[in-house]
Amino acid sequence: MAEVGERAPNFALKDQAGNTVSLSDFGVHKKVLLVFYVLAWTPI
Amino acid sequence: MLGVSVDSRFTQRAWAEKMGFNFPLLSDFPHGDVAQAYGVYLPKNGTATRATFVIDQEGIIRYKLVTNTGTERDHREALEVLRAMP
């Protein structure tokens, strides 16, 4: 379980355009709001 | 902002277009590996639950909110944490 104060697990996933987005690339020197949701077409 | 679910990227694309989302929707397909790494995977569902993380510039988790699948999230706290960060 990822907890507050710990390093966020890195990942690399494809976005809707087919680009690979990794936390380490996207989030360098940026704040990140990471939102998990159950399924598309449902309220976030 | 990054959105993550177990949907395929084709589903993500259709949803993003329909809703006008301008942030990446990431496809954690098919087994929710990233949701599992963050401890927010629901094996019975085969999906993530609703969970929000604020990650700072150094890659450290500063805020976490996990709610069950049927409960709407209140993002005000997360946004306050984001705003309070340098």
Backbone of each chain as nested JSON, in Angstrom:
{
  "chains": [
    {"id": "A", "residues": [
      {"number": 1, "name": "MET", "atoms": {"N": [0.856, -1.205, 0.0], "CA": [0.0, 0.0, 0.0], "C": [0.883, 1.243, 0.0]}},
      {"number": 2, "name": "ALA", "atoms": {"N": [0.629, 2.138, -0.901], "CA": [1.38, 3.394, -0.974], "C": [0.856, 4.339, 0.104]}},
      {"number": 3, "name": "GLU", "atoms": {"N": [1.757, 4.795, 0.974], "CA": [1.334, 5.626, 2.105], "C": [1.92, 7.031, 2.002]}},
      {"number": 4, "name": "VAL", "atoms": {"N": [1.27, 7.962, 2.692], "CA": [1.758, 9.329, 2.735], "C": [3.163, 9.342, 3.336]}},
      {"number": 5, "name": "GLY", "atoms": {"N": [4.051, 10.112, 2.72], "CA": [5.428, 10.204, 3.187], "C": [6.36, 9.251, 2.454]}},
      {"number": 6, "name": "GLU", "atoms": {"N": [5.762, 8.285, 1.739], "CA": [6.58, 7.331, 0.978], "C": [6.745, 7.803, -0.46]}},
      {"number": 7, "name": "ARG", "atoms": {"N": [7.759, 7.23, -1.103], "CA": [7.965, 7.53, -2.524], "C": [6.846, 6.882, -3.328]}},
      {"number": 8, "name": "ALA", "atoms": {"N": [6.275, 7.627, -4.25], "CA": [5.202, 7.095, -5.091], "C": [5.781, 6.054, -6.053]}},
      {"number": 9, "name": "PRO", "atoms": {"N": [5.173, 4.869, -6.114], "CA": [5.656, 3.852, -7.054], "C": [5.642, 4.395, -8.487]}},
      {"number": 10, "name": "ASN", "atoms": {"N": [6.744, 4.198, -9.176], "CA": [6.787, 4.67, -10.568], "C": [5.964, 3.737, -11.453]}},
      {"number": 11, "name": "PHE", "atoms": {"N": [5.551, 4.246, -12.603], "CA": [4.82, 3.42, -13.571], "C": [4.993, 4.036, -14.942]}},
      {"number": 12, "name": "ALA", "atoms": {"N": [4.72, 3.249, -15.949], "CA": [4.687, 3.732, -17.329], "C": [3.498, 3.072, -17.988]}},
      {"number": 13, "name": "LEU", "atoms": {"N": [2.529, 3.896, -18.411], "CA": [1.306, 3.375, -19.025], "C": [0.99, 4.18, -20.268]}},
      {"number": 14, "name": "LYS", "atoms": {"N": [0.191, 3.594, -21.158], "CA": [-0.23, 4.309, -22.368], "C": [-1.429, 5.207, -22.06]}},
      {"number": 15, "name": "ASP", "atoms": {"N": [-1.392, 6.405, -22.62], "CA": [-2.562, 7.279, -22.49], "C": [-3.515, 7.052, -23.658]}},
      {"number": 16, "name": "GLN", "atoms": {"N": [-4.58, 7.857, -23.712], "CA": [-5.624, 7.617, -24.71], "C": [-5.138, 7.849, -26.131]}},
      {"number": 17, "name": "ALA", "atoms": {"N": [-4.001, 8.564, -26.3], "CA": [-3.454, 8.812, -27.633], "C": [-2.392, 7.777, -28.005]}},
      {"number": 18, "name": "GLY", "atoms": {"N": [-2.111, 6.865, -27.093], "CA": [-1.109, 5.843, -27.372], "C": [0.292, 6.232, -26.922]}},
      {"number": 19, "name": "ASN", "atoms": {"N": [0.441, 7.412, -26.313], "CA": [1.745, 7.824, -25.787], "C": [2.0, 7.157, -24.438]}},
      {"number": 20, "name": "THR", "atoms": {"N": [3.244, 6.766, -24.232], "CA": [3.599, 6.209, -22.933], "C": [3.875, 7.356, -21.97]}},
      {"number": 21, "name": "VAL", "atoms": {"N": [3.206, 7.325, -20.832], "CA": [3.384, 8.356, -19.806], "C": [3.927, 7.667, -18.554]}},
      {"number": 22, "name": "SER", "atoms": {"N": [5.085, 8.112, -18.109], "CA": [5.602, 7.565, -16.855], "C": [5.552, 8.65, -15.8]}},
      {"number": 23, "name": "LEU", "atoms": {"N": [5.374, 8.23, -14.561], "CA": [5.344, 9.197, -13.467], "C": [6.676, 9.939, -13.403]}},
      {"number": 24, "name": "SER", "atoms": {"N": [7.77, 9.22, -13.612], "CA": [9.087, 9.864, -13.472], "C": [9.299, 10.926, -14.543]}},
      {"number": 25, "name": "ASP", "atoms": {"N": [8.744, 10.731, -15.738], "CA": [8.872, 11.762, -16.776], "C": [7.865, 12.88, -16.573]}},
      {"number": 26, "name": "PHE", "atoms": {"N": [6.606, 12.492, -16.375], "CA": [5.528, 13.472, -16.274], "C": [5.712, 14.35, -15.045]}},
      {"number": 27, "name": "GLY", "atoms": {"N": [6.157, 13.721, -13.945], "CA": [6.111, 14.4, -12.655], "C": [7.405, 15.076, -12.246]}},
      {"number": 28, "name": "VAL", "atoms": {"N": [8.422, 15.097, -13.116], "CA": [9.69, 15.699, -12.716], "C": [9.479, 17.178, -12.413]}},
      {"number": 29, "name": "HIS", "atoms": {"N": [9.767, 17.57, -11.188], "CA": [9.642, 18.955, -10.737], "C": [8.216, 19.48, -10.859]}},
      {"number": 30, "name": "LYS", "atoms": {"N": [7.258, 18.561, -10.867], "CA": [5.87, 18.996, -10.928], "C": [5.095, 18.322, -9.816]}},
      {"number": 31, "name": "LYS", "atoms": {"N": [4.03, 18.986, -9.397], "CA": [3.092, 18.324, -8.504], "C": [2.157, 17.491, -9.372]}},
      {"number": 32, "name": "VAL", "atoms": {"N": [1.777, 16.333, -8.864], "CA": [0.912, 15.435, -9.639], "C": [-0.326, 15.092, -8.814]}},
      {"number": 33, "name": "LEU", "atoms": {"N": [-1.484, 15.235, -9.441], "CA": [-2.722, 14.728, -8.861], "C": [-3.03, 13.435, -9.609]}},
      {"number": 34, "name": "LEU", "atoms": {"N": [-2.913, 12.319, -8.908], "CA": [-3.085, 10.996, -9.521], "C": [-4.432, 10.449, -9.08]}},
      {"number": 35, "name": "VAL", "atoms": {"N": [-5.313, 10.225, -10.034], "CA": [-6.686, 9.839, -9.722], "C": [-6.989, 8.463, -10.319]}},
      {"number": 36, "name": "PHE", "atoms": {"N": [-7.21, 7.49, -9.449], "CA": [-7.674, 6.184, -9.9], "C": [-9.197, 6.2, -9.927]}},
      {"number": 37, "name": "TYR", "atoms": {"N": [-9.776, 5.643, -10.974], "CA": [-11.231, 5.528, -11.011], "C": [-11.611, 4.126, -11.458]}},
      {"number": 38, "name": "VAL", "atoms": {"N": [-12.849, 3.772, -11.204], "CA": [-13.262, 2.372, -11.362], "C": [-13.321, 1.993, -12.829]}},
      {"number": 39, "name": "LEU", "atoms": {"N": [-14.076, 2.737, -13.589], "CA": [-14.223, 2.48, -15.022], "C": [-14.603, 3.778, -15.707]}},
      {"number": 40, "name": "ALA", "atoms": {"N": [-14.252, 3.871, -16.994], "CA": [-14.722, 4.987, -17.796], "C": [-16.254, 5.001, -17.782]}},
      {"number": 41, "name": "TRP", "atoms": {"N": [-16.831, 6.146, -18.076], "CA": [-18.275, 6.334, -18.145], "C": [-18.91, 6.264, -16.766]}},
      {"number": 42, "name": "THR", "atoms": {"N": [-18.087, 6.322, -15.718], "CA": [-18.628, 6.398, -14.369], "C": [-18.122, 7.706, -13.76]}},
      {"number": 43, "name": "PRO", "atoms": {"N": [-18.792, 8.205, -12.704], "CA": [-18.313, 9.463, -12.101], "C": [-16.901, 9.289, -11.549]}},
      {"number": 44, "name": "ILE", "atoms": {"N": [-16.04, 10.269, -11.802], "CA": [-14.697, 10.223, -11.229], "C": [-14.785, 10.607, -9.761]}}
    ]},
    {"id": "B", "residues": [
      {"number": 1, "name": "MET", "atoms": {"N": [-2.459, 16.541, -13.797], "CA": [-3.411, 15.518, -13.373], "C": [-3.299, 14.312, -14.297]}},
      {"number": 2, "name": "LEU", "atoms": {"N": [-3.323, 13.14, -13.692], "CA": [-3.307, 11.884, -14.428], "C": [-4.47, 11.031, -13.941]}},
      {"number": 3, "name": "GLY", "atoms": {"N": [-5.252, 10.513, -14.868], "CA": [-6.306, 9.563, -14.515], "C": [-5.853, 8.157, -14.845]}},
      {"number": 4, "name": "VAL", "atoms": {"N": [-6.21, 7.207, -14.011], "CA": [-5.813, 5.812, -14.242], "C": [-7.012, 4.892, -14.02]}},
      {"number": 5, "name": "SER", "atoms": {"N": [-7.24, 3.974, -14.964], "CA": [-8.222, 2.905, -14.748], "C": [-7.803, 1.69, -15.558]}},
      {"number": 6, "name": "VAL", "atoms": {"N": [-8.527, 0.588, -15.381], "CA": [-8.19, -0.632, -16.115], "C": [-8.794, -0.647, -17.522]}},
      {"number": 7, "name": "ASP", "atoms": {"N": [-9.44, 0.451, -17.92], "CA": [-10.007, 0.494, -19.269], "C": [-8.913, 0.425, -20.331]}},
      {"number": 8, "name": "SER", "atoms": {"N": [-9.269, -0.105, -21.496], "CA": [-8.33, -0.096, -22.621], "C": [-8.148, 1.341, -23.094]}},
      {"number": 9, "name": "ARG", "atoms": {"N": [-7.096, 1.586, -23.842], "CA": [-6.86, 2.969, -24.243], "C": [-7.892, 3.446, -25.259]}},
      {"number": 10, "name": "PHE", "atoms": {"N": [-8.554, 2.512, -25.907], "CA": [-9.596, 2.905, -26.872], "C": [-10.83, 3.392, -26.123]}},
      {"number": 11, "name": "THR", "atoms": {"N": [-11.135, 2.723, -25.042], "CA": [-12.228, 3.189, -24.188], "C": [-11.876, 4.547, -23.58]}},
      {"number": 12, "name": "GLN", "atoms": {"N": [-10.646, 4.68, -23.117], "CA": [-10.205, 5.951, -22.527], "C": [-10.348, 7.084, -23.546]}},
      {"number": 13, "name": "ARG", "atoms": {"N": [-9.962, 6.773, -24.79], "CA": [-10.003, 7.824, -25.813], "C": [-11.44, 8.267, -26.07]}},
      {"number": 14, "name": "ALA", "atoms": {"N": [-12.324, 7.286, -26.2], "CA": [-13.728, 7.614, -26.465], "C": [-14.305, 8.455, -25.33]}},
      {"number": 15, "name": "TRP", "atoms": {"N": [-13.954, 8.098, -24.111], "CA": [-14.491, 8.803, -22.942], "C": [-13.908, 10.213, -22.867]}},
      {"number": 16, "name": "ALA", "atoms": {"N": [-12.6, 10.336, -23.093], "CA": [-11.95, 11.644, -23.038], "C": [-12.548, 12.578, -24.089]}},
      {"number": 17, "name": "GLU", "atoms": {"N": [-12.805, 12.03, -25.273], "CA": [-13.375, 12.862, -26.345], "C": [-14.782, 13.301, -25.996]}},
      {"number": 18, "name": "LYS", "atoms": {"N": [-15.563, 12.37, -25.486], "CA": [-16.946, 12.675, -25.141], "C": [-17.009, 13.733, -24.034]}},
      {"number": 19, "name": "MET", "atoms": {"N": [-16.111, 13.625, -23.052], "CA": [-16.172, 14.488, -21.886], "C": [-15.313, 15.746, -22.033]}},
      {"number": 20, "name": "GLY", "atoms": {"N": [-14.474, 15.783, -23.076], "CA": [-13.622, 16.945, -23.253], "C": [-12.476, 17.013, -22.257]}},
      {"number": 21, "name": "PHE", "atoms": {"N": [-12.042, 15.853, -21.737], "CA": [-10.912, 15.848, -20.799], "C": [-9.638, 16.223, -21.545]}},
      {"number": 22, "name": "ASN", "atoms": {"N": [-8.825, 17.07, -20.922], "CA": [-7.565, 17.469, -21.563], "C": [-6.359, 17.006, -20.753]}},
      {"number": 23, "name": "PHE", "atoms": {"N": [-6.546, 15.964, -19.964], "CA": [-5.412, 15.388, -19.227], "C": [-5.286, 13.924, -19.628]}},
      {"number": 24, "name": "PRO", "atoms": {"N": [-4.11, 13.337, -19.431], "CA": [-3.928, 11.941, -19.828], "C": [-4.797, 10.992, -19.009]}},
      {"number": 25, "name": "LEU", "atoms": {"N": [-5.473, 10.087, -19.702], "CA": [-6.157, 8.971, -19.052], "C": [-5.318, 7.741, -19.35]}},
      {"number": 26, "name": "LEU", "atoms": {"N": [-4.783, 7.141, -18.31], "CA": [-3.837, 6.051, -18.512], "C": [-4.53, 4.702, -18.379]}},
      {"number": 27, "name": "SER", "atoms": {"N": [-4.129, 3.799, -19.252], "CA": [-4.756, 2.492, -19.309], "C": [-3.937, 1.489, -18.508]}},
      {"number": 28, "name": "ASP", "atoms": {"N": [-4.473, 1.108, -17.362], "CA": [-3.829, 0.151, -16.462], "C": [-4.392, -1.23, -16.796]}},
      {"number": 29, "name": "PHE", "atoms": {"N": [-4.32, -1.569, -18.062], "CA": [-4.995, -2.732, -18.633], "C": [-3.987, -3.864, -18.804]}},
      {"number": 30, "name": "PRO", "atoms": {"N": [-4.32, -5.124, -18.575], "CA": [-5.644, -5.59, -18.139], "C": [-5.715, -5.917, -16.649]}},
      {"number": 31, "name": "HIS", "atoms": {"N": [-4.571, -5.917, -15.953], "CA": [-4.594, -6.493, -14.601], "C": [-4.462, -5.459, -13.491]}},
      {"number": 32, "name": "GLY", "atoms": {"N": [-4.481, -4.17, -13.846], "CA": [-4.414, -3.164, -12.797], "C": [-3.098, -3.188, -12.038]}},
      {"number": 33, "name": "ASP", "atoms": {"N": [-1.994, -3.409, -12.736], "CA": [-0.695, -3.529, -12.051], "C": [-0.362, -2.279, -11.245]}},
      {"number": 34, "name": "VAL", "atoms": {"N": [-0.679, -1.104, -11.799], "CA": [-0.349, 0.136, -11.096], "C": [-1.27, 0.301, -9.883]}},
      {"number": 35, "name": "ALA", "atoms": {"N": [-2.544, 0.001, -10.078], "CA": [-3.472, 0.043, -8.933], "C": [-2.994, -0.901, -7.839]}},
      {"number": 36, "name": "GLN", "atoms": {"N": [-2.482, -2.063, -8.224], "CA": [-1.963, -3.006, -7.225], "C": [-0.753, -2.422, -6.515]}},
      {"number": 37, "name": "ALA", "atoms": {"N": [0.133, -1.76, -7.278], "CA": [1.333, -1.169, -6.677], "C": [0.955, -0.097, -5.658]}},
      {"number": 38, "name": "TYR", "atoms": {"N": [-0.162, 0.58, -5.904], "CA": [-0.612, 1.638, -4.988], "C": [-1.572, 1.101, -3.922]}},
      {"number": 39, "name": "GLY", "atoms": {"N": [-1.875, -0.193, -3.994], "CA": [-2.736, -0.797, -2.972], "C": [-4.182, -0.399, -3.09]}},
      {"number": 40, "name": "VAL", "atoms": {"N": [-4.634, -0.091, -4.302], "CA": [-6.018, 0.358, -4.471], "C": [-6.762, -0.523, -5.482]}},
      {"number": 41, "name": "TYR", "atoms": {"N": [-6.277, -1.756, -5.633], "CA": [-6.892, -2.685, -6.589], "C": [-7.947, -3.526, -5.885]}},
      {"number": 42, "name": "LEU", "atoms": {"N": [-9.058, -3.758, -6.574], "CA": [-10.118, -4.598, -6.035], "C": [-10.144, -5.89, -6.847]}},
      {"number": 43, "name": "PRO", "atoms": {"N": [-9.576, -6.982, -6.325], "CA": [-9.483, -8.218, -7.113], "C": [-10.856, -8.739, -7.548]}},
      {"number": 44, "name": "LYS", "atoms": {"N": [-11.865, -8.593, -6.686], "CA": [-13.199, -9.107, -7.042], "C": [-13.767, -8.384, -8.251]}},
      {"number": 45, "name": "ASN", "atoms": {"N": [-13.513, -7.073, -8.314], "CA": [-14.011, -6.256, -9.42], "C": [-13.137, -6.386, -10.653]}},
      {"number": 46, "name": "GLY", "atoms": {"N": [-11.841, -6.614, -10.406], "CA": [-10.88, -6.507, -11.503], "C": [-10.624, -5.06, -11.887]}},
      {"number": 47, "name": "THR", "atoms": {"N": [-10.891, -4.134, -10.959], "CA": [-10.681, -2.706, -11.232], "C": [-10.01, -2.058, -10.016]}},
      {"number": 48, "name": "ALA", "atoms": {"N": [-9.632, -0.797, -10.203], "CA": [-9.206, 0.005, -9.061], "C": [-10.452, 0.488, -8.319]}},
      {"number": 49, "name": "THR", "atoms": {"N": [-10.272, 0.822, -7.045], "CA": [-11.313, 1.559, -6.358], "C": [-11.103, 3.041, -6.665]}},
      {"number": 50, "name": "ARG", "atoms": {"N": [-11.876, 3.916, -6.046], "CA": [-11.648, 5.347, -6.24], "C": [-10.566, 5.8, -5.277]}},
      {"number": 51, "name": "ALA", "atoms": {"N": [-9.501, 6.311, -5.801], "CA": [-8.388, 6.72, -4.946], "C": [-7.686, 7.915, -5.579]}},
      {"number": 52, "name": "THR", "atoms": {"N": [-7.264, 8.84, -4.725], "CA": [-6.587, 10.053, -5.177], "C": [-5.291, 10.215, -4.409]}},
      {"number": 53, "name": "PHE", "atoms": {"N": [-4.211, 10.492, -5.117], "CA": [-2.918, 10.734, -4.489], "C": [-2.394, 12.082, -4.957]}},
      {"number": 54, "name": "VAL", "atoms": {"N": [-1.818, 12.839, -4.022], "CA": [-1.071, 14.041, -4.388], "C": [0.402, 13.705, -4.212]}},
      {"number": 55, "name": "ILE", "atoms": {"N": [1.175, 13.897, -5.283], "CA": [2.596, 13.551, -5.283], "C": [3.391, 14.842, -5.488]}},
      {"number": 56, "name": "ASP", "atoms": {"N": [4.388, 15.052, -4.632], "CA": [5.12, 16.316, -4.728], "C": [6.225, 16.248, -5.792]}},
      {"number": 57, "name": "GLN", "atoms": {"N": [6.949, 17.332, -5.929], "CA": [7.955, 17.456, -6.992], "C": [9.105, 16.47, -6.832]}},
      {"number": 58, "name": "GLU", "atoms": {"N": [9.248, 15.949, -5.604], "CA": [10.321, 14.973, -5.357], "C": [9.823, 13.537, -5.496]}},
      {"number": 59, "name": "GLY", "atoms": {"N": [8.543, 13.379, -5.833], "CA": [8.007, 12.032, -6.002], "C": [7.499, 11.403, -4.721]}},
      {"number": 60, "name": "ILE", "atoms": {"N": [7.307, 12.23, -3.685], "CA": [6.821, 11.722, -2.399], "C": [5.302, 11.949, -2.311]}},
      {"number": 61, "name": "ILE", "atoms": {"N": [4.602, 10.927, -1.799], "CA": [3.146, 11.035, -1.631], "C": [2.844, 11.977, -0.465]}},
      {"number": 62, "name": "ARG", "atoms": {"N": [2.068, 13.007, -0.713], "CA": [1.744, 13.999, 0.315], "C": [0.317, 13.893, 0.813]}},
      {"number": 63, "name": "TYR", "atoms": {"N": [-0.526, 13.21, 0.049], "CA": [-1.93, 13.111, 0.429], "C": [-2.515, 11.894, -0.262]}},
      {"number": 64, "name": "LYS", "atoms": {"N": [-3.443, 11.26, 0.455], "CA": [-4.072, 10.059, -0.1], "C": [-5.516, 10.004, 0.348]}},
      {"number": 65, "name": "LEU", "atoms": {"N": [-6.408, 9.715, -0.561], "CA": [-7.821, 9.549, -0.236], "C": [-8.324, 8.32, -0.976]}},
      {"number": 66, "name": "VAL", "atoms": {"N": [-8.82, 7.344, -0.222], "CA": [-9.366, 6.132, -0.838], "C": [-10.818, 6.017, -0.412]}},
      {"number": 67, "name": "THR", "atoms": {"N": [-11.708, 5.928, -1.373], "CA": [-13.128, 5.767, -1.044], "C": [-13.65, 4.532, -1.76]}},
      {"number": 68, "name": "ASN", "atoms": {"N": [-14.774, 4.01, -1.286], "CA": [-15.287, 2.821, -1.956], "C": [-15.96, 3.21, -3.269]}},
      {"number": 69, "name": "THR", "atoms": {"N": [-16.261, 2.199, -4.049], "CA": [-16.656, 2.451, -5.434], "C": [-17.963, 3.214, -5.544]}},
      {"number": 70, "name": "GLY", "atoms": {"N": [-18.794, 3.151, -4.506], "CA": [-20.096, 3.783, -4.615], "C": [-20.176, 5.189, -4.032]}},
      {"number": 71, "name": "THR", "atoms": {"N": [-19.044, 5.695, -3.544], "CA": [-19.056, 6.979, -2.847], "C": [-18.359, 8.045, -3.673]}},
      {"number": 72, "name": "GLU", "atoms": {"N": [-19.003, 9.18, -3.803], "CA": [-18.388, 10.263, -4.559], "C": [-17.246, 10.864, -3.753]}},
      {"number": 73, "name": "ARG", "atoms": {"N": [-16.182, 11.243, -4.465], "CA": [-15.019, 11.799, -3.779], "C": [-15.176, 13.301, -3.586]}},
      {"number": 74, "name": "ASP", "atoms": {"N": [-14.674, 13.776, -2.463], "CA": [-14.59, 15.214, -2.25], "C": [-13.132, 15.606, -2.426]}},
      {"number": 75, "name": "HIS", "atoms": {"N": [-12.846, 16.322, -3.5], "CA": [-11.459, 16.618, -3.827], "C": [-10.951, 17.921, -3.209]}},
      {"number": 76, "name": "ARG", "atoms": {"N": [-11.764, 18.56, -2.377], "CA": [-11.337, 19.87, -1.854], "C": [-10.049, 19.778, -1.052]}},
      {"number": 77, "name": "GLU", "atoms": {"N": [-9.955, 18.725, -0.211], "CA": [-8.75, 18.573, 0.614], "C": [-7.51, 18.373, -0.256]}},
      {"number": 78, "name": "ALA", "atoms": {"N": [-7.654, 17.506, -1.259], "CA": [-6.527, 17.232, -2.153], "C": [-6.068, 18.521, -2.828]}},
      {"number": 79, "name": "LEU", "atoms": {"N": [-7.02, 19.341, -3.229], "CA": [-6.677, 20.588, -3.917], "C": [-6.015, 21.568, -2.955]}},
      {"number": 80, "name": "GLU", "atoms": {"N": [-6.47, 21.557, -1.697], "CA": [-5.816, 22.421, -0.697], "C": [-4.365, 22.008, -0.489]}},
      {"number": 81, "name": "VAL", "atoms": {"N": [-4.127, 20.691, -0.42], "CA": [-2.761, 20.193, -0.245], "C": [-1.907, 20.608, -1.442]}},
      {"number": 82, "name": "LEU", "atoms": {"N": [-2.479, 20.457, -2.638], "CA": [-1.758, 20.861, -3.854], "C": [-1.395, 22.341, -3.808]}},
      {"number": 83, "name": "ARG", "atoms": {"N": [-2.352, 23.164, -3.424], "CA": [-2.125, 24.614, -3.405], "C": [-1.096, 25.004, -2.366]}},
      {"number": 84, "name": "ALA", "atoms": {"N": [-1.083, 24.268, -1.258], "CA": [-0.178, 24.621, -0.152], "C": [1.262, 24.232, -0.463]}},
      {"number": 85, "name": "MET", "atoms": {"N": [1.462, 23.384, -1.465], "CA": [2.82, 22.959, -1.806], "C": [3.5, 24.036, -2.642]}},
      {"number": 86, "name": "PRO", "atoms": {"N": [4.821, 24.2, -2.453], "CA": [5.521, 25.267, -3.179], "C": [5.487, 25.065, -4.698]}}
    ]}
  ]
}
